[in-house]
Amino acid sequence: MQLKDLLNLMVEKKASDLHITVGLSPQLRIDGRLVVLDGYPPLTPQDTKELVYKTLTEQQREVFEKKKELDASIGVKDLGRFRINVYRQRGSIGMAVRLIPFKIPGLDELGLPKVVKSFADKTSGLVLITGATGSGKSTTLASMIEYINSKRSCHIISIEDPIEYLHRHKKSTINQRELGVDTGSFQEAIKHVFRQDPNIVLIGELRDLETIRGALTLAETGHLIFGTLHTIDAVHAINRITDVFPPYQQQQVRMQLSMVLVGIIVQQLIPRKDAKGRVVAIEIMNMVPAIQNLIRENNLHQIYSLIQMGKKYDMCTMNQSFADLYNKGIITWEEAFSRSTNPQELISLAKR
């Protein structure tokens, strides 16, 4: 069994992920669902070790053996790029592989609303893209960067763990930095990025206090910052930013956020009713003066109502997006209902 054969199958079957683990045949995630590959026997500990170790460089093997965890990316000619995560479980080795196509899709191809382009057109501030793992955050970020790259001249620096989509210089100059290869940590990279004359900084994940503090400072000093969070809606994203700070600093952080936040994009990928791939459901919070005031005054529970009523400002809740996709016959009621955090509200929005 060769990993390249499995990667070929991933591309052929348009799978997003490949799972290698002991006791099971290789599995592909197709349109959000795990599918066991027919014709492949269950993998033994030796099988998984050989598949993984043949994929890694000597340096990557050393890192994995030391830390028992590894995030990396690999490129396969004429096939694509793949993000890999290698881990140990019950004494054996497992691996998850995510497909990253060579071609970066355009914002229109992704089905994203026009307001997303207006976020990318800003010259300063903070744009957050949030959602669960596998919700398409990296693809949306790459598409926004590519939109800027084809439109205006600026210096873009990305800090990623690992680098996923590869960007080529077009109108913009793009420098991509990978944790463990080009820099030691998000915090170190952000500390030094001020001296690298960036206009735009992409931070792969806002995962701790120092990284978030650096992102806010960069946004305050006239840079456009893109970052991701693992949150389920816009209000949770704001809470996540403020709650990471000690209580005595949180009011100051709310003031900063109210001044620099451009908007929040929350995503979910949902299987289409016709079984032809997945479609994005999206919540959009566009910064308006009323939301600025609510953030400053820590009345975050009122923000949802403003998003609900903010259609003229290009805002939309996740439930409104679910209802729109269901009413158009794009997704099933079962998919919409099972994913909603407020099913009663969704029932009132759906045409059933």
MARLOMI-809028 format. One record per residue (C-alpha): residue number from 1; residue in one letter; y, x, z. Coordinates in nm, 4 decimals. Last residue first. Example, Ala and Ser with C-alpha at 12.3 -4.5 7.8 and 13.67 -1.06 7.14 Angstrom:
2
ATOM,resi,resn,Y,X,Z
ATOM,2,S,-0.1060,1.3670,0.7140 .
ATOM,1,A,-0.4500,1.2300,0.7800 .
//
This chain:
352
ATOM,resi,resn,Y,X,Z
ATOM,352,R,2.4332,-4.2424,0.5371 .
ATOM,351,K,2.7782,-4.1066,0.4501 .
ATOM,350,A,2.8158,-3.8330,0.7099 .
ATOM,349,L,3.1255,-3.7858,0.9256 .
ATOM,348,S,3.0332,-4.0145,1.2175 .
ATOM,347,I,2.6804,-3.8727,1.2277 .
ATOM,346,L,2.8277,-3.5200,1.2427 .
ATOM,345,E,3.0310,-3.6127,1.5499 .
ATOM,344,Q,2.7149,-3.7317,1.7227 .
ATOM,343,P,2.5308,-3.4133,1.6197 .
ATOM,342,N,2.7748,-3.1793,1.7978 .
ATOM,341,T,2.6259,-2.8265,1.7852 .
ATOM,340,S,2.5023,-2.9025,1.4328 .
ATOM,339,R,2.2142,-2.6989,1.2909 .
ATOM,338,S,1.9364,-2.9582,1.3273 .
ATOM,337,F,2.1558,-3.2361,1.1871 .
ATOM,336,A,2.2570,-3.0484,0.8723 .
ATOM,335,E,1.9048,-2.9316,0.7891 .
ATOM,334,E,1.7517,-3.2737,0.8578 .
ATOM,333,W,2.0210,-3.4489,0.6521 .
ATOM,332,T,1.9232,-3.2427,0.3503 .
ATOM,331,I,2.1569,-3.0048,0.1682 .
ATOM,330,I,2.3417,-3.0251,-0.1665 .
ATOM,329,G,2.3545,-3.4042,-0.1968 .
ATOM,328,K,2.7361,-3.4157,-0.2067 .
ATOM,327,N,2.7444,-3.6101,0.1219 .
ATOM,326,Y,2.5204,-3.3433,0.2793 .
ATOM,325,L,2.7448,-3.0537,0.1733 .
ATOM,324,D,3.0576,-3.2386,0.2902 .
ATOM,323,A,2.8943,-3.3383,0.6197 .
ATOM,322,F,2.7863,-2.9807,0.6932 .
ATOM,321,S,3.1366,-2.8518,0.6124 .
ATOM,320,Q,3.2965,-3.1140,0.8359 .
ATOM,319,N,3.0514,-3.0193,1.1110 .
ATOM,318,M,3.1421,-2.6505,1.0696 .
ATOM,317,T,3.5076,-2.7357,1.1161 .
ATOM,316,C,3.7618,-2.7031,0.8341 .
ATOM,315,M,4.1065,-2.5530,0.7895 .
ATOM,314,D,4.2975,-2.5203,0.4634 .
ATOM,313,Y,4.6349,-2.5882,0.6321 .
ATOM,312,K,4.6425,-2.9418,0.4871 .
ATOM,311,K,4.2894,-2.9847,0.6243 .
ATOM,310,G,4.4025,-2.9045,0.9770 .
ATOM,309,M,4.2965,-3.2166,1.1656 .
ATOM,308,Q,3.9538,-3.0880,1.2694 .
ATOM,307,I,4.0926,-2.7341,1.3139 .
ATOM,306,L,4.3595,-2.8735,1.5460 .
ATOM,305,S,4.0957,-3.0622,1.7456 .
ATOM,304,Y,3.8888,-2.7434,1.7816 .
ATOM,303,I,4.1901,-2.5537,1.9179 .
ATOM,302,Q,4.2301,-2.7811,2.2213 .
ATOM,301,H,3.9571,-2.6082,2.4262 .
ATOM,300,L,4.1452,-2.2792,2.3807 .
ATOM,299,N,4.4265,-2.3793,2.6138 .
ATOM,298,N,4.4797,-2.0192,2.7256 .
ATOM,297,E,4.8615,-2.0522,2.6989 .
ATOM,296,R,4.8888,-1.7668,2.4475 .
ATOM,295,I,4.5884,-1.8971,2.2516 .
ATOM,294,L,4.7239,-2.2535,2.2488 .
ATOM,293,N,5.0664,-2.1310,2.1339 .
ATOM,292,Q,4.9204,-1.9363,1.8416 .
ATOM,291,I,4.7136,-2.2426,1.7519 .
ATOM,290,A,5.0313,-2.4536,1.7236 .
ATOM,289,P,5.2083,-2.1795,1.5255 .
ATOM,288,V,4.9333,-2.1694,1.2566 .
ATOM,287,M,4.6466,-1.9201,1.2224 .
ATOM,286,N,4.3851,-2.0506,0.9807 .
ATOM,285,M,4.0517,-2.1395,1.1402 .
ATOM,284,I,3.7794,-2.1883,0.8822 .
ATOM,283,E,3.4248,-2.3122,0.9420 .
ATOM,282,I,3.1774,-2.2515,0.6611 .
ATOM,281,A,2.8494,-2.3782,0.5290 .
ATOM,280,V,2.7106,-2.1362,0.2701 .
ATOM,279,V,2.4443,-2.2443,0.0228 .
ATOM,278,R,2.0892,-2.1207,-0.0081 .
ATOM,277,G,1.8415,-2.0665,-0.2903 .
ATOM,276,K,1.7077,-2.3171,-0.5401 .
ATOM,275,A,1.5012,-2.5431,-0.3109 .
ATOM,274,D,1.6699,-2.8560,-0.4574 .
ATOM,273,K,1.7952,-2.9520,-0.1102 .
ATOM,272,R,1.9549,-2.6115,-0.0731 .
ATOM,271,P,1.8545,-2.3906,0.2178 .
ATOM,270,I,2.1457,-2.3286,0.4594 .
ATOM,269,L,2.3443,-2.0104,0.5217 .
ATOM,268,Q,2.5842,-2.0364,0.8158 .
ATOM,267,Q,2.9320,-1.8892,0.8353 .
ATOM,266,V,3.2396,-1.8759,1.0599 .
ATOM,265,I,3.5646,-1.7442,0.9076 .
ATOM,264,I,3.8496,-1.6757,1.1497 .
ATOM,263,G,4.2144,-1.6303,1.0599 .
ATOM,262,V,4.5191,-1.4062,1.0621 .
ATOM,261,L,4.5068,-1.2944,1.4263 .
ATOM,260,V,4.7865,-1.0461,1.5001 .
ATOM,259,M,5.0417,-1.2293,1.7178 .
ATOM,258,S,4.8200,-1.4777,1.9031 .
ATOM,257,L,4.5614,-1.2038,1.9514 .
ATOM,256,Q,4.8117,-0.9721,2.1184 .
ATOM,255,M,4.9313,-1.2452,2.3552 .
ATOM,254,R,4.5700,-1.3346,2.4375 .
ATOM,253,V,4.5052,-0.9652,2.5052 .
ATOM,252,Q,4.7976,-0.9520,2.7493 .
ATOM,251,Q,4.6605,-1.2567,2.9298 .
ATOM,250,Q,4.3167,-1.0961,2.9452 .
ATOM,249,Q,4.4241,-0.7660,3.0997 .
ATOM,248,Y,4.3935,-0.8597,3.4701 .
ATOM,247,P,4.0623,-1.0355,3.4037 .
ATOM,246,P,3.8871,-0.7235,3.2670 .
ATOM,245,F,3.8431,-0.7278,2.8864 .
ATOM,244,V,3.5259,-0.8438,2.7072 .
ATOM,243,D,3.6264,-1.2026,2.7821 .
ATOM,242,T,3.9268,-1.1903,2.5478 .
ATOM,241,I,3.7443,-1.1082,2.2242 .
ATOM,240,R,3.4414,-1.3266,2.2985 .
ATOM,239,N,3.6664,-1.6187,2.3916 .
ATOM,238,I,3.8456,-1.5928,2.0573 .
ATOM,237,A,3.5117,-1.5850,1.8751 .
ATOM,236,H,3.3811,-1.8771,2.0831 .
ATOM,235,V,3.6787,-2.0833,1.9647 .
ATOM,234,A,3.6065,-1.9980,1.5998 .
ATOM,233,D,3.2415,-2.1030,1.6050 .
ATOM,232,I,2.8852,-1.9746,1.6541 .
ATOM,231,T,2.9592,-1.6148,1.7532 .
ATOM,230,H,2.8046,-1.2824,1.6459 .
ATOM,229,L,3.1260,-1.0965,1.5635 .
ATOM,228,T,3.2543,-0.9213,1.2514 .
ATOM,227,G,3.5679,-0.7239,1.1722 .
ATOM,226,F,3.8375,-0.6928,0.9067 .
ATOM,225,I,4.1650,-0.5207,0.9930 .
ATOM,224,L,4.4880,-0.5207,0.7904 .
ATOM,223,H,4.7157,-0.2481,0.9278 .
ATOM,222,G,5.0730,-0.2858,1.0539 .
ATOM,221,T,5.0614,-0.1328,1.4013 .
ATOM,220,E,4.9507,-0.4497,1.5775 .
ATOM,219,A,4.6363,-0.4720,1.3629 .
ATOM,218,L,4.5432,-0.1143,1.4525 .
ATOM,217,T,4.6027,-0.1867,1.8209 .
ATOM,216,L,4.3857,-0.4996,1.8063 .
ATOM,215,A,4.1032,-0.3101,1.6336 .
ATOM,214,G,4.1219,-0.0265,1.8874 .
ATOM,213,R,4.0943,-0.2687,2.1791 .
ATOM,212,I,3.7971,-0.4368,2.0119 .
ATOM,211,T,3.6183,-0.1027,1.9650 .
ATOM,210,E,3.6988,0.0024,2.3216 .
ATOM,209,L,3.5766,-0.3254,2.4712 .
ATOM,208,D,3.2459,-0.3480,2.2876 .
ATOM,207,R,3.0678,-0.4888,1.9783 .
ATOM,206,L,3.3323,-0.5546,1.7181 .
ATOM,205,E,3.0912,-0.4929,1.4313 .
ATOM,204,G,3.1261,-0.3350,1.0873 .
ATOM,203,I,3.4911,-0.2426,1.1330 .
ATOM,202,L,3.6760,-0.2627,0.8000 .
ATOM,201,V,4.0116,-0.0869,0.8048 .
ATOM,200,I,4.2923,-0.1574,0.5568 .
ATOM,199,N,4.6123,0.0375,0.4884 .
ATOM,198,P,4.4660,0.3673,0.6029 .
ATOM,197,D,4.6562,0.6949,0.6532 .
ATOM,196,Q,4.3691,0.9026,0.7950 .
ATOM,195,R,4.5544,0.9892,1.1149 .
ATOM,194,F,4.5170,0.6394,1.2599 .
ATOM,193,V,4.1450,0.6533,1.1765 .
ATOM,192,H,4.0853,0.9092,1.4523 .
ATOM,191,K,4.0453,0.6753,1.7491 .
ATOM,190,I,3.8780,0.4138,1.5298 .
ATOM,189,A,3.6038,0.6587,1.4285 .
ATOM,188,E,3.5478,0.7699,1.7883 .
ATOM,187,Q,3.5191,0.4107,1.9142 .
ATOM,186,F,3.2899,0.3008,1.6311 .
ATOM,185,S,3.0568,0.5873,1.7180 .
ATOM,184,G,2.9469,0.9386,1.6258 .
ATOM,183,T,3.0938,0.9651,1.2780 .
ATOM,182,D,2.9807,1.0517,0.9248 .
ATOM,181,V,2.6015,1.0352,0.9620 .
ATOM,180,G,2.5303,0.8726,1.2992 .
ATOM,179,L,2.7598,0.5817,1.2256 .
ATOM,178,E,2.8435,0.5553,0.8564 .
ATOM,177,R,3.1873,0.6046,0.7036 .
ATOM,176,Q,3.3005,0.4469,0.3757 .
ATOM,175,N,3.6169,0.5756,0.2065 .
ATOM,174,I,3.7743,0.3440,-0.0489 .
ATOM,173,T,4.0786,0.4306,-0.2622 .
ATOM,172,S,4.2132,0.1139,-0.4205 .
ATOM,171,K,4.2757,0.0187,-0.7824 .
ATOM,170,K,3.9112,0.0926,-0.8554 .
ATOM,169,H,3.7223,0.3333,-0.6311 .
ATOM,168,R,3.3572,0.2321,-0.6117 .
ATOM,167,H,3.2107,0.0366,-0.3230 .
ATOM,166,L,2.8542,0.0661,-0.1913 .
ATOM,165,Y,2.7237,-0.2360,-0.0021 .
ATOM,164,E,2.5366,-0.1550,0.3196 .
ATOM,163,I,2.6641,0.1435,0.5137 .
ATOM,162,P,2.4756,0.1502,0.8472 .
ATOM,161,D,2.6262,0.0871,1.0971 .
ATOM,160,E,2.9641,0.0705,0.9233 .
ATOM,159,I,3.3178,0.2042,0.9575 .
ATOM,158,S,3.5134,0.1158,0.6425 .
ATOM,157,I,3.8349,0.2826,0.5303 .
ATOM,156,I,4.0561,0.1266,0.2633 .
ATOM,155,H,4.3594,0.3037,0.1165 .
ATOM,154,C,4.5774,0.0819,-0.1023 .
ATOM,153,S,4.6486,-0.0091,-0.4638 .
ATOM,152,R,4.6024,-0.3753,-0.5378 .
ATOM,151,K,4.3816,-0.6259,-0.7189 .
ATOM,150,S,4.0356,-0.4889,-0.7958 .
ATOM,149,N,3.9922,-0.3198,-0.4584 .
ATOM,148,I,4.1333,-0.6231,-0.2758 .
ATOM,147,Y,3.8666,-0.8502,-0.4273 .
ATOM,146,E,3.6048,-0.5787,-0.3621 .
ATOM,145,I,3.7041,-0.5723,0.0056 .
ATOM,144,M,3.6758,-0.9516,0.0250 .
ATOM,143,S,3.3373,-0.9439,-0.1505 .
ATOM,142,A,3.2068,-0.6749,0.0856 .
ATOM,141,L,3.3177,-0.8768,0.3878 .
ATOM,140,T,3.1525,-1.1919,0.2531 .
ATOM,139,T,2.8312,-0.9998,0.1850 .
ATOM,138,S,2.8303,-0.8456,0.5327 .
ATOM,137,K,2.8823,-1.1855,0.6984 .
ATOM,136,G,2.6005,-1.3540,0.5035 .
ATOM,135,S,2.4472,-1.5618,0.7833 .
ATOM,134,G,2.1557,-1.3232,0.8401 .
ATOM,133,T,2.2433,-1.2461,1.2022 .
ATOM,132,A,2.4447,-1.5350,1.3449 .
ATOM,131,G,2.8026,-1.6066,1.2514 .
ATOM,130,T,3.1484,-1.4512,1.2496 .
ATOM,129,I,3.4023,-1.3075,1.0060 .
ATOM,128,L,3.7251,-1.2149,1.1856 .
ATOM,127,V,4.0512,-1.1262,1.0091 .
ATOM,126,L,4.3075,-0.9248,1.2071 .
ATOM,125,G,4.6642,-0.8560,1.0959 .
ATOM,124,S,4.8443,-0.6681,0.8209 .
ATOM,123,T,4.8935,-0.6721,0.4438 .
ATOM,122,K,4.7573,-1.0210,0.3822 .
ATOM,121,D,4.5995,-1.0935,0.0426 .
ATOM,120,A,4.2473,-1.0846,0.1925 .
ATOM,119,F,4.3321,-1.3828,0.4150 .
ATOM,118,S,4.4746,-1.5670,0.1112 .
ATOM,117,K,4.1496,-1.4978,-0.0721 .
ATOM,116,V,3.9568,-1.6672,0.2100 .
ATOM,115,V,4.1914,-1.9663,0.1738 .
ATOM,114,K,4.0403,-2.0290,-0.1692 .
ATOM,113,P,3.7173,-2.1632,-0.0169 .
ATOM,112,L,3.3946,-1.9597,-0.0402 .
ATOM,111,G,3.1274,-2.0599,-0.2902 .
ATOM,110,L,2.9734,-1.7135,-0.2967 .
ATOM,109,E,3.0339,-1.6811,-0.6701 .
ATOM,108,D,3.4043,-1.7561,-0.6110 .
ATOM,107,L,3.4317,-1.4677,-0.3649 .
ATOM,106,G,3.2799,-1.2322,-0.6191 .
ATOM,105,P,2.9300,-1.0929,-0.5738 .
ATOM,104,I,2.8835,-0.7189,-0.5089 .
ATOM,103,K,2.6245,-0.5846,-0.7492 .
ATOM,102,F,2.3893,-0.3225,-0.6081 .
ATOM,101,P,2.2046,-0.5917,-0.4108 .
ATOM,100,I,2.1531,-0.5436,-0.0356 .
ATOM,99,L,1.8015,-0.6465,0.0655 .
ATOM,98,R,1.7278,-0.6400,0.4400 .
ATOM,97,V,1.4217,-0.4543,0.5739 .
ATOM,96,A,1.2694,-0.5074,0.9184 .
ATOM,95,M,1.0279,-0.2456,1.0492 .
ATOM,94,G,0.7586,-0.2275,1.3151 .
ATOM,93,I,0.5904,0.0673,1.4844 .
ATOM,92,S,0.3192,0.0386,1.7488 .
ATOM,91,G,0.3206,0.0843,2.1282 .
ATOM,90,R,0.3543,-0.2852,2.2044 .
ATOM,89,Q,0.6623,-0.2999,1.9820 .
ATOM,88,R,0.8555,-0.0006,1.8504 .
ATOM,87,Y,1.1533,-0.0238,1.6172 .
ATOM,86,V,1.2740,0.0578,1.2669 .
ATOM,85,N,1.5712,-0.1284,1.1210 .
ATOM,84,I,1.6276,-0.0934,0.7479 .
ATOM,83,R,1.9157,-0.1864,0.5217 .
ATOM,82,F,1.8122,-0.1846,0.1571 .
ATOM,81,R,1.9946,-0.0885,-0.1582 .
ATOM,80,G,1.8919,-0.2068,-0.5015 .
ATOM,79,L,1.6254,-0.1901,-0.7700 .
ATOM,78,D,1.7216,0.0325,-1.0613 .
ATOM,77,K,1.6982,0.3403,-0.8357 .
ATOM,76,V,1.6018,0.2661,-0.4754 .
ATOM,75,G,1.8720,0.3186,-0.2145 .
ATOM,74,I,1.8128,0.3479,0.1589 .
ATOM,73,S,2.0003,0.2298,0.4660 .
ATOM,72,A,1.9618,0.3178,0.8321 .
ATOM,71,D,1.9279,0.1685,1.1788 .
ATOM,70,L,1.6764,0.3391,1.4052 .
ATOM,69,E,1.5235,0.2662,1.7447 .
ATOM,68,K,1.2679,0.4624,1.9537 .
ATOM,67,K,1.5591,0.6888,2.0577 .
ATOM,66,K,1.3920,1.0305,2.0289 .
ATOM,65,E,1.1165,0.9462,1.7823 .
ATOM,64,F,1.3619,0.7437,1.5742 .
ATOM,63,V,1.6218,1.0220,1.5629 .
ATOM,62,E,1.3578,1.2782,1.4641 .
ATOM,61,R,1.2215,1.0485,1.1935 .
ATOM,60,Q,1.5744,0.9993,1.0585 .
ATOM,59,Q,1.6244,1.3768,1.0369 .
ATOM,58,E,1.2956,1.4219,0.8520 .
ATOM,57,T,1.3933,1.1489,0.6065 .
ATOM,56,L,1.2412,0.8057,0.6477 .
ATOM,55,T,1.0459,0.5972,0.3953 .
ATOM,54,K,0.7139,0.7811,0.4180 .
ATOM,53,Y,0.7411,0.7460,0.7972 .
ATOM,52,V,0.7752,0.3675,0.7804 .
ATOM,51,L,0.4845,0.2870,0.5507 .
ATOM,50,E,0.2629,0.5445,0.7230 .
ATOM,49,K,0.3412,0.4110,1.0709 .
ATOM,48,T,0.2876,0.0509,0.9609 .
ATOM,47,D,-0.0541,0.1291,0.8117 .
ATOM,46,Q,-0.1660,0.3405,1.1103 .
ATOM,45,P,-0.0866,0.0573,1.3516 .
ATOM,44,T,-0.2949,-0.1740,1.1296 .
ATOM,43,L,-0.1486,-0.4230,0.8831 .
ATOM,42,P,-0.3140,-0.7541,0.8028 .
ATOM,41,P,-0.4527,-0.7463,0.4481 .
ATOM,40,Y,-0.2299,-0.8070,0.1440 .
ATOM,39,G,-0.3375,-1.0489,-0.1263 .
ATOM,38,D,-0.0997,-1.3251,-0.0284 .
ATOM,37,L,0.2363,-1.2273,0.1191 .
ATOM,36,V,0.3202,-1.4301,0.4309 .
ATOM,35,V,0.6377,-1.6409,0.3901 .
ATOM,34,L,0.9189,-1.6548,0.6463 .
ATOM,33,R,1.1848,-1.9187,0.5746 .
ATOM,32,G,1.5589,-1.8665,0.5266 .
ATOM,31,D,1.5626,-1.9090,0.1505 .
ATOM,30,I,1.2792,-1.6554,0.1225 .
ATOM,29,R,1.2068,-1.4310,0.4207 .
ATOM,28,L,0.9195,-1.2080,0.3155 .
ATOM,27,Q,0.6166,-1.1166,0.5262 .
ATOM,26,P,0.3784,-0.8191,0.5127 .
ATOM,25,S,0.0279,-0.9097,0.6358 .
ATOM,24,L,0.0014,-0.9491,1.0098 .
ATOM,23,G,-0.1619,-0.7585,1.2976 .
ATOM,22,V,0.0971,-0.4798,1.3163 .
ATOM,21,T,0.4459,-0.5474,1.1810 .
ATOM,20,I,0.6383,-0.5041,0.8547 .
ATOM,19,H,0.8970,-0.7731,0.7841 .
ATOM,18,L,1.0865,-0.7991,0.4547 .
ATOM,17,D,1.4225,-0.9733,0.4270 .
ATOM,16,S,1.6529,-1.1588,0.1847 .
ATOM,15,A,1.3857,-1.2607,-0.0630 .
ATOM,14,K,1.4741,-1.3187,-0.4258 .
ATOM,13,K,1.1044,-1.3325,-0.5258 .
ATOM,12,E,1.1350,-1.0447,-0.7735 .
ATOM,11,V,1.3725,-0.8476,-0.5489 .
ATOM,10,M,1.1458,-0.8713,-0.2461 .
ATOM,9,L,0.8368,-0.8106,-0.4616 .
ATOM,8,N,0.9883,-0.4839,-0.5839 .
ATOM,7,L,1.0554,-0.3897,-0.2219 .
ATOM,6,L,0.6888,-0.4514,-0.1411 .
ATOM,5,D,0.5795,-0.2288,-0.4304 .
ATOM,4,K,0.8280,0.0380,-0.3145 .
ATOM,3,L,0.6743,0.0283,0.0334 .
ATOM,2,Q,0.3385,0.1395,-0.1049 .
ATOM,1,M,0.0000,0.0000,0.0000 .
//
